[in-house]
Amino acid sequence: MIAQTRRAVDEVPRNTPDPSYDWRRVAHLLHISRTLDELEEKVLVPERKVLYQFSARGHDMAQILLGSRLTDRHDAACGYYRSRPMLLSLGVDIEDALGSSMGRSGGYSDGRDIGVVFNYPNPHGAQALPMCGGVGAQYTPTAGWAQAIDYYARVLKQPEYDQALAVVLGGDGSVASNGFWAALTIATTQQLPMLFYIEDNGYGISVPSIMQTPGGNIAANLASFKGLTILAGDGAEPAEAARLVSQAVAHVRDRKGPCLLRLTVPRLQGHSFQDTQTYKSPDFVASEWARDPLPRLKEYLVPALLEEEEWEAIAANARAEVEAARRRAEARPVADPEGVVRHVFAEEGEIQSQGGQWSHGYVPPRSTADPRPEGQRLNMVTAIRRTLDQEMTLNPRVVLFGEDIGPKGGVHAVTLGLQEKYGTTRVFDTSLSEEGIVGRAVGMALAGLVPVPEIQFRKYAEPAMEQINDCGTMRWRTNNRFASPMVLRVPGGFFKCGDPWHSQTNEVQFCHAPGWKVAVPSNAEDAVGLLRAALRGNDPVLFFEHRAMLDDAWARRAWPGDDYVLEFGKSRSLAEGDDLTIVTWGAMAPRCQAAAEGRSVHVIDLRTLMPWDEAAVLASVSRTRRCLIVHEDIQTAGFGAEIAAVVADKVFLDLDAPVARLTMPDIPSPHNPVLLDWAVPSVDRIRAKIDALIAF
């Protein structure tokens, strides 16, 4: 059907408006978009009712044409701050658009995010995935949605996904970003149903496009890129834009591979309201206005399809609709400030509209909080692998991926044999791009899968931090409209030796990223319970696998049972005592337990840092009246500082000694084992600190 439509479009006479488009609706929405821009610029920004404003003039017509082609209920589009016309085309209510710009209750975010960072869990058609404030951050999540479409169609055998596609919108400035190139690699190597829609207005704020890509034409530069069809043309010319949009969308729907469509468009206002465009000459500005798609659309439709009176009536109706929406939007209250702390994490009984398996009706299998040990002791590697294996058998939505996790089984052998058992569609290797690994996982989770990406070493997560942070804030900044639950497995810490690149811990960085739960198991039993809880949960989880504990004898435990689930925020006591409380986690747990032998010390293994078992720690410190926090990370701003602050704040009057910390110095992990042993807290140093605090 799509191919026939495309042929029909190609056969339409040049001077006849393409009958496959609803041109009256296109004209109506273009007038709506222009009226919104004008209202904001002339009234709402000067009155400080809108604080961030980005005009879509010049970009608007082609976006509306694109949105009108996203008709499959499994389609998704992810845009950027100039993408409101597309959202209007998808069906976003004008009042919501204005109310969101004004930061009022309801709308995209309930006033939590700026109004140009859009999202739309469309109940009637294509989703507008949560956009991000960072340039280029939209690309890899869109690639993840495209891969999820492919997964539903080919692996889960759901034919309703056979013609769905994912569209990402970006400006010419964004093609210089890591996200663009990562997504391009993903889409072309996997041949995903993805459309790259590039709006080239010649400038990234004030920087001309020739400084974003050589020659200023990404389509020309990618002409020989394998596995990618490239189309290009004038996005301000109605007939040409309509033809190219139809051709690009049909190409992807027909499963002929990914496509990049570059449309040149004029940016008829500054980058934002505050931008005076002094970097453009008056002649250049005049040339842009000469390409304004609004009068071009009128010339295209009048009198071929519309009479002058109908065109004017469409414009008048648009102005009236916007004015009525403005009154309703201004009548909306500001959200209750006390409610702004809600929806950082999933809340019982309130499932997000889109994203994660829970929004698709997931019901977790039975579970128990009581371990039921069986069989021989397993190391952490085997326990984690067995848990992944079990959950993949139970849940076809679980997908594992990362660098070298396939035939090699991961650099730590955790996924060894899983690709052989489940195939390359469920356990697969990726390109060397952490941005691509985590960003792809965001999109797959938004589509309802359970992605389990692996970052080889903690330090290597740095290129993905923008995606990690955006994933964590998604539920909050969309006010529970969208969420992206995943399990991000990250090995780290020292192992026999150290170094600045493979041995970092720095768990505190994830604790400082709102919306992420953080697991730091020290042994096989805890790893099983926490991993199973994460895979069945409804929040993104950072699952930290300490390299020194993966095959450590102390960390070995019997299999705790197929139904064992460990609640986050519940600590474990490794030793009982009355003279001192030690709070620790990860590879320091066995050292603290050994150091406490022969002394009356309560040793607490937190097991999770977000949330952490504050109640258990405070109760213990109130009883022992002394507190020592031991961790491998550096001291300054490590997570121990947070624990120390809470202890000092809440049980200060119970203390008989200062709250103490024993950590690595503020240095990267040293490589030589002698240097490493000196830097990492040892049993002897922990024991000496215990004695000093008890004697204080």
C-alpha positions in Angstrom: 0.0 0.0 0.0 2.8 2.4 0.9 4.7 1.7 -2.3 1.5 2.4 -4.3 1.0 5.6 -2.5 4.5 6.7 -3.3 4.0 6.0 -7.0 0.8 8.0 -6.9 2.6 10.9 -5.3 5.4 10.8 -7.9 2.8 10.9 -10.7 1.0 14.0 -9.4 1.4 17.0 -11.8 3.9 19.5 -10.5 1.3 22.3 -10.2 -1.3 20.2 -8.3 -1.1 19.9 -4.5 -0.3 16.3 -3.6 -3.7 14.7 -2.8 -2.2 12.3 -0.2 -1.8 15.3 2.2 -4.6 17.1 4.0 -3.5 20.5 2.9 -6.2 22.3 4.8 -5.0 20.8 8.0 -1.4 21.6 7.0 -2.3 25.3 6.4 -4.3 25.4 9.7 -1.4 24.0 11.8 1.1 26.3 10.1 -1.0 29.3 11.0 -1.4 27.9 14.6 2.4 27.6 14.9 3.0 31.1 13.5 0.4 32.6 15.9 1.9 30.8 18.9 5.3 32.1 18.0 4.0 35.7 17.6 2.0 35.5 20.8 5.0 34.4 22.8 7.4 36.9 21.3 5.1 39.9 21.4 3.1 39.3 24.6 4.1 36.4 26.8 7.9 36.8 26.8 7.7 40.6 27.5 5.2 39.9 30.2 7.6 37.2 31.6 4.9 34.6 31.4 7.2 32.6 29.1 10.9 32.4 30.1 12.3 30.3 27.3 11.2 30.8 23.7 12.4 29.3 20.5 10.6 30.2 17.3 10.0 27.5 14.7 9.3 30.0 11.8 10.8 28.6 8.7 11.1 25.0 10.1 7.4 24.7 10.6 5.8 23.7 7.3 8.1 20.7 6.6 7.7 19.5 10.2 3.9 19.5 9.9 4.2 17.5 6.7 6.4 15.0 8.5 4.1 14.7 11.5 1.1 14.0 9.2 3.0 11.0 7.8 3.5 9.4 11.3 0.3 7.4 11.3 1.4 4.0 12.7 0.5 3.6 16.4 4.0 2.3 17.0 5.8 5.1 15.3 7.8 7.4 17.5 9.6 10.7 16.9 12.1 12.5 19.1 12.8 16.2 18.3 14.5 19.1 19.9 13.6 22.6 21.1 12.3 23.8 17.7 10.0 20.8 17.1 6.6 22.1 18.3 5.1 22.2 14.8 5.6 18.4 14.5 3.9 17.9 17.9 1.0 20.0 16.8 0.7 17.7 13.8 0.7 14.7 16.1 -2.2 16.1 18.0 -0.8 18.0 21.0 -3.4 20.3 22.4 -2.7 24.0 21.9 -3.6 24.7 25.5 -1.0 22.1 26.7 1.6 23.6 24.4 1.0 27.1 25.7 0.6 26.0 29.3 3.8 24.1 29.2 5.6 27.2 27.8 4.3 29.2 30.7 5.3 26.5 33.2 1.8 25.9 34.4 0.3 22.7 35.9 -0.4 19.8 33.5 1.1 19.8 30.0 4.5 18.2 29.3 5.9 18.4 32.7 3.7 20.1 35.3 6.0 23.1 35.2 9.1 21.0 36.1 10.9 21.4 32.7 11.2 24.3 30.2 8.3 24.3 27.8 10.4 23.7 24.7 11.5 20.3 25.9 8.5 18.4 24.6 7.0 14.9 25.2 3.7 13.4 24.2 2.5 9.9 25.2 0.1 9.9 22.3 -3.0 7.8 23.0 -4.1 7.8 19.4 -0.9 7.4 17.4 2.8 8.2 17.2 4.6 8.9 20.4 6.8 12.1 20.8 9.6 10.7 22.9 10.9 12.9 25.8 13.2 15.4 24.3 16.3 16.6 26.0 17.9 19.9 26.6 21.3 18.7 25.3 22.0 19.1 21.6 22.3 15.6 20.0 21.0 13.7 23.0 17.8 12.7 21.0 19.6 10.5 18.5 20.6 7.3 20.3 17.3 6.9 22.2 15.5 7.1 18.9 17.8 4.4 17.5 16.8 2.3 20.6 13.1 2.7 19.7 13.9 1.6 16.1 15.7 -1.4 17.4 12.8 -2.2 19.7 10.4 -2.1 16.6 12.7 -4.6 14.9 12.7 -6.7 18.0 9.0 -6.8 18.4 8.5 -7.7 14.7 11.3 -10.3 14.3 11.8 -11.8 17.8 8.4 -11.5 19.4 6.6 -12.0 16.1 4.2 -9.1 16.5 3.1 -8.1 13.0 1.6 -4.8 14.1 5.2 -3.5 14.2 6.0 -4.5 10.6 5.7 -1.0 9.2 6.4 1.2 12.2 9.4 3.6 12.2 11.3 5.9 14.5 12.1 9.5 13.4 14.7 11.8 15.0 14.8 15.5 14.3 17.9 17.5 14.5 19.4 20.7 13.3 22.6 21.1 11.3 24.5 21.9 14.5 23.7 18.6 16.0 25.4 16.5 13.3 28.7 17.3 15.0 27.6 15.6 18.2 28.6 12.2 19.5 25.0 11.1 19.6 24.4 11.7 15.9 27.4 9.5 14.9 26.6 6.8 17.5 23.0 6.6 16.2 24.1 6.6 12.6 26.4 3.6 13.3 23.7 1.8 15.2 21.0 2.3 12.5 23.2 1.4 9.6 24.9 -1.6 11.0 21.6 -3.0 12.3 19.6 -1.7 9.3 17.0 -0.3 11.6 13.7 1.4 10.6 15.0 4.9 11.4 14.7 8.2 9.7 17.2 11.0 10.4 15.4 14.2 9.7 18.0 17.0 9.5 16.8 20.6 9.4 19.6 22.7 8.0 19.1 26.4 8.6 22.8 27.2 8.1 23.5 28.1 11.7 24.0 26.5 15.1 23.1 29.5 17.2 25.7 31.9 15.7 28.1 29.3 14.3 27.7 28.6 10.5 27.1 25.1 9.4 30.5 25.0 7.6 32.0 24.7 11.1 29.7 21.8 12.0 30.5 19.7 9.0 33.0 20.2 6.1 31.3 22.2 3.4 28.2 22.7 5.5 26.2 19.8 3.9 25.9 16.6 5.9 24.0 14.9 3.1 26.8 15.4 0.7 29.4 14.2 3.2 27.5 11.0 3.9 27.0 10.2 0.2 29.1 7.1 0.4 28.0 6.0 3.9 27.1 2.3 3.6 23.6 1.1 4.4 22.1 4.6 4.4 19.8 6.2 1.8 20.1 10.0 1.6 17.6 12.5 0.3 18.0 16.2 0.3 16.1 19.3 -0.9 14.3 22.5 -0.1 12.2 22.3 3.1 10.6 25.6 2.4 9.1 24.6 -1.0 5.8 22.8 -0.4 5.8 20.5 -3.3 9.4 19.4 -2.9 9.2 19.1 0.9 6.0 17.0 0.6 7.5 14.7 -2.1 10.8 14.2 -0.1 9.0 13.5 3.2 6.7 11.0 1.6 9.6 9.3 -0.1 11.7 9.1 3.0 8.9 7.8 5.2 7.9 5.2 2.6 11.5 4.0 2.2 11.8 3.3 5.9 8.3 1.7 6.2 9.1 -0.6 3.2 12.1 -1.8 5.3 14.7 -0.7 2.8 16.9 0.5 5.5 17.5 3.7 7.4 17.2 7.1 5.6 18.6 10.5 6.1 16.6 13.4 4.9 18.3 16.8 4.9 16.0 19.8 4.2 17.3 23.3 4.0 15.0 25.7 5.8 15.3 29.4 6.8 15.6 30.3 10.5 13.4 33.4 10.4 14.1 34.5 14.0 17.2 34.2 16.2 18.2 31.0 17.9 16.1 32.0 20.8 14.1 35.1 21.7 17.2 36.7 23.2 19.2 36.2 20.1 19.5 39.5 18.0 21.3 37.7 15.1 24.0 40.4 14.8 26.2 37.8 13.3 24.0 37.8 10.2 24.1 40.6 7.5 20.9 42.4 6.7 21.1 41.0 3.1 21.3 37.4 4.5 18.4 38.0 6.8 16.4 39.3 3.8 17.3 36.3 1.8 15.9 34.0 4.5 12.6 35.9 4.7 12.4 35.5 0.9 12.2 31.8 1.5 9.5 31.9 4.1 7.4 28.8 3.6 4.1 30.4 4.7 3.6 32.6 1.6 5.0 29.8 -0.5 2.3 27.5 0.9 -0.3 30.0 0.0 0.9 30.2 -3.6 0.9 26.4 -3.7 -2.7 26.1 -2.5 -4.4 29.3 -3.8 -6.2 29.0 -6.1 -5.2 25.4 -7.0 -7.0 24.0 -3.9 -8.3 26.9 -1.9 -9.9 30.2 -2.6 -8.4 33.3 -1.0 -11.4 33.6 1.4 -10.9 30.1 2.7 -7.2 30.7 3.2 -8.0 33.9 5.2 -10.7 32.0 7.2 -8.1 29.3 8.1 -5.8 32.0 9.4 -8.5 33.7 11.3 -9.7 30.5 12.9 -6.1 29.7 13.9 -5.8 33.1 15.7 -9.1 32.5 17.5 -8.1 29.0 18.6 -4.8 30.3 19.9 -6.4 33.1 21.8 -8.9 30.8 23.4 -6.1 28.4 24.3 -4.1 31.3 25.8 -7.0 32.2 28.1 -7.4 28.6 29.3 -3.6 28.2 29.7 -3.2 31.4 31.7 -6.1 30.2 34.0 -4.1 27.1 34.9 -2.5 27.3 38.3 1.1 26.7 39.1 1.6 23.2 40.4 1.7 22.6 44.1 5.4 23.2 45.1 5.3 20.4 47.6 4.5 18.0 44.8 7.7 18.7 43.0 9.5 15.9 45.0 7.2 13.2 43.6 7.9 10.9 40.7 11.7 10.8 41.1 11.2 7.0 41.4 8.2 4.8 40.5 5.4 5.1 43.1 3.1 2.3 44.0 -0.2 2.3 42.1 0.9 5.0 39.6 2.4 3.5 36.4 3.9 5.8 33.8 1.9 6.3 30.6 4.8 5.0 28.4 8.0 3.2 29.0 9.1 0.0 30.7 7.4 -3.4 30.9 5.1 -2.3 33.7 3.3 0.1 31.3 2.7 -2.9 29.0 0.9 -4.8 31.8 3.8 -6.7 33.2 3.1 -8.8 36.3 6.2 -10.1 38.0 6.6 -13.8 39.0 6.2 -14.8 42.6 9.1 -13.8 44.9 10.3 -14.2 48.4 12.5 -12.0 50.6 13.8 -15.1 52.4 16.8 -16.8 50.8 16.6 -20.6 50.6 20.2 -21.7 50.0 20.6 -24.7 47.8 23.6 -26.5 46.2 27.2 -25.6 46.3 28.7 -22.1 46.8 28.8 -20.0 43.7 31.0 -17.1 42.8 29.5 -13.8 41.9 30.2 -14.3 38.2 28.2 -17.6 38.1 25.4 -16.2 40.3 24.9 -13.1 38.1 25.0 -15.2 34.9 22.5 -17.7 36.3 20.1 -14.9 37.3 20.3 -13.3 33.9 19.7 -16.7 32.3 16.7 -17.4 34.5 15.1 -13.9 33.9 15.7 -14.2 30.2 13.9 -17.5 30.1 11.0 -16.1 32.1 10.7 -12.8 30.3 11.2 -12.4 26.5 11.5 -8.6 26.9 14.9 -8.9 28.5 17.8 -8.0 26.1 21.5 -8.0 26.9 24.1 -6.0 25.0 27.4 -4.2 25.2 31.0 -4.4 24.0 32.3 -8.0 23.8 29.4 -9.6 25.7 28.5 -12.1 22.9 30.9 -14.9 21.9 33.5 -13.6 24.3 31.0 -13.5 27.2 32.2 -10.1 28.4 35.6 -9.1 29.6 34.7 -10.6 33.0 32.9 -13.7 31.5 29.5 -12.8 33.1 27.5 -13.4 29.9 29.5 -16.4 28.7 27.3 -18.8 26.8 24.2 -16.6 26.9 24.4 -15.6 23.2 24.7 -19.2 22.2 21.6 -20.0 24.2 19.4 -17.0 23.3 20.8 -15.9 19.9 22.2 -12.7 18.6 18.9 -10.8 18.7 18.8 -11.0 22.5 22.4 -11.0 23.4 24.5 -8.9 21.1 27.7 -7.0 20.8 27.7 -3.3 20.1 30.0 -0.7 18.5 32.5 0.9 20.8 30.3 3.8 22.0 29.0 4.1 25.5 26.8 6.9 24.4 25.3 4.5 21.9 25.0 1.7 24.4 23.1 3.6 27.1 21.2 5.9 24.7 20.0 2.9 22.7 18.9 1.3 26.0 16.9 4.4 26.8 14.9 4.0 23.6 14.4 0.3 24.0 13.1 0.8 27.5 10.8 3.5 26.3 9.3 1.0 23.9 8.6 -1.5 26.7 11.7 -3.8 26.6 14.0 -4.5 29.5 17.5 -3.6 28.3 20.5 -4.8 30.3 23.4 -2.8 28.8 26.9 -3.4 30.1 29.7 -0.9 30.4 33.0 -2.8 30.5 34.6 -0.7 33.3 33.3 2.1 35.5 35.6 4.7 34.0 34.2 4.0 30.5 30.7 5.2 31.6 31.9 8.8 31.3 31.0 9.3 27.6 27.5 8.1 28.5 26.8 10.4 31.4 24.5 12.7 29.5 22.3 9.7 28.6 22.5 8.3 32.1 21.5 11.6 33.7 18.7 12.2 31.2 17.4 8.7 31.7 17.3 9.2 35.5 15.4 12.5 35.3 12.9 11.3 32.7 10.1 10.2 35.0 10.4 13.4 37.1 10.7 15.9 34.3 7.7 14.4 32.4 5.7 14.1 35.7 5.3 10.3 35.3 4.3 10.4 31.7 7.5 8.6 30.6 10.0 6.4 32.3 13.0 4.3 31.0 13.7 1.4 33.4 16.9 -0.5 32.6 19.6 -2.4 34.4 23.0 -0.8 33.7 25.7 -3.3 34.6 29.0 -1.7 35.4 32.1 -3.6 36.7 34.7 -1.6 38.5 37.1 -1.3 41.4 40.5 -2.8 41.9 41.4 -6.4 41.0 44.9 -7.7 41.9 46.3 -4.3 40.7 44.7 -1.0 39.9 45.0 1.8 37.4 43.2 5.1 36.6 41.2 3.6 33.8 39.8 0.2 34.9 39.7 0.4 38.7 37.6 3.4 39.4 34.6 3.1 41.7 33.0 6.6 42.1 29.6 5.2 42.8 28.6 8.5 44.3 28.3 10.0 40.8 25.3 7.8 40.2 23.8 8.5 43.6 24.0 12.1 42.6 22.0 11.4 39.4 18.3 11.7 40.5 16.1 8.8 39.5 18.8 6.0 39.6 18.8 3.2 42.1 22.3 2.0 42.9 23.2 -1.6 43.9 26.7 -2.5 45.2 26.5 -6.2 46.2 29.5 -7.7 48.0 28.6 -11.3 47.5 26.8 -13.8 45.3 23.6 -14.1 47.3 23.0 -10.3 47.4 23.9 -10.0 43.7 21.2 -12.5 42.9 18.5 -10.8 45.0 19.3 -7.3 43.9 19.7 -8.2 40.2 16.4 -10.0 40.1 14.7 -7.1 41.9 16.2 -4.7 39.3 15.1 -6.8 36.3 11.6 -7.0 37.6 11.4 -3.4 38.8 10.2 -0.1 37.3 13.2 2.2 37.7 16.6 2.5 36.1 19.2 0.6 38.2 23.0 1.0 38.2 24.3 -2.5 39.1 27.9 -2.2 40.3 29.9 -5.4 40.0 33.1 -5.2 42.0 35.9 -6.8 40.0 37.7 -8.0 43.2 34.5 -9.8 44.4 33.5 -11.6 41.1 35.6 -14.7 41.9 36.5 -13.9 45.6 36.2 -16.9 48.0 34.6 -14.7 50.7 31.9 -13.6 48.2 30.8 -17.1 47.3 27.4 -18.1 48.5 24.9 -20.9 47.9 22.2 -20.2 45.3 19.4 -18.4 47.3 16.6 -19.8 45.3 14.8 -19.0 42.0 12.3 -16.7 43.7 14.7 -14.7 46.0 14.3 -10.9 45.6 16.2 -8.5 47.8 14.6 -5.2 48.5 16.7 -2.1 47.8 17.6 -0.1 50.9 17.9 -3.0 53.2 21.4 -3.6 54.7 23.0 -6.7 56.1 24.9 -7.1 59.4 28.2 -8.8 59.0 29.3 -8.7 62.6 27.5 -7.7 65.8 28.9 -5.5 68.6 28.3 -2.6 70.9 31.4 -0.4 70.8 31.4 0.9 67.2 29.3 0.9 64.0 31.2 0.4 60.7 29.3 1.3 57.6 30.7 -0.2 54.3 29.9 -1.8 51.0 31.5 -3.7 48.1 35.0 -5.0 48.4 35.5 -3.3 51.8 32.8 -5.5 53.4 35.1 -8.6 53.9 37.9 -6.4 55.1 35.8 -4.7 57.7 34.4 -8.0 58.8 37.9 -9.3 59.3 39.1 -6.2 61.1 36.2 -6.5 63.5 37.2 -9.9 64.7 38.0 -9.9 68.4 36.2 -6.6 68.9 32.7 -5.6 69.7 31.8 -3.9 66.4 28.6 -3.8 64.4 29.6 -4.1 60.7 26.8 -3.0 58.3 27.1 -3.9 54.6 24.7 -1.4 52.9 24.2 -3.5 49.8 22.5 -0.5 48.0 23.5 3.2 48.1 20.4 4.6 46.5 18.4 4.1 48.6 20.6 3.4 51.6 19.5 1.9 54.9 19.5 5.1 56.9 17.3 3.7 59.6 19.5 0.8 60.3 22.7 2.9 60.4 21.1 5.5 62.7 19.7 2.9 65.1 23.1 1.2 65.3 25.1 4.5 65.8 22.6 5.6 68.5 23.4 2.3 70.3 27.2 2.1 69.8 27.8 5.9 69.9 30.6 5.7 67.4 30.6 5.5 63.6 33.3 4.6 61.1 32.6 4.7 57.3 34.9 2.7 55.1 34.9 2.8 51.3 37.2 2.3 48.4 36.3 5.6 46.6 38.3 8.7 47.3 37.4 10.7 50.4 36.4 14.1 49.2 32.7 14.1 48.3 32.6 10.3 48.4 29.3 8.7 49.4 30.7 8.3 52.9 30.5 12.1 53.3 26.7 11.8 52.8 26.4 9.1 55.4 28.6 11.1 57.8 26.5 14.2 57.3 23.2 12.4 58.0 24.7 10.7 61.2 26.0 14.1 62.4 22.7 15.8 61.7 20.3 13.2 63.2 22.1 11.5 66.1 24.8 14.0 67.0 23.8 14.0 70.7 24.3 10.2 70.9 27.9 10.4 69.7 30.9 9.8 71.9 33.5 10.3 69.2 33.7 12.1 65.9 32.2 10.4 62.8 35.2 9.0 61.0 35.9 8.0 57.4 38.6 5.6 56.1 38.9 5.8 52.3 41.4 6.0 49.5 43.3 9.3 49.3 42.1 11.8 46.7 44.1 10.1 43.9 43.2 7.8 41.0 43.7 4.1 41.7 47.5 3.3 41.5 48.6 0.5 39.2 51.5 -1.2 41.0 50.1 -3.6 43.6 52.4 -2.2 46.3 51.1 1.3 45.7 47.5 0.0 45.4 47.8 -1.8 48.7 49.0 1.3 50.4 46.1 3.4 49.0 43.1 1.1 49.5 42.0 0.7 53.1 43.5 -2.6 54.4 42.4 -4.8 57.3 45.3 -3.5 59.4 44.4 0.1 58.8 40.7 -0.5 59.5 41.6 -2.3 62.7 43.8 0.5 63.8 41.0 3.0 63.1 38.6 0.8 65.1 40.9 0.8 68.1 41.5 4.6 67.9 37.8 5.4 67.8 36.9 3.0 70.7 39.7 4.5 72.8 38.6 8.1 72.0 
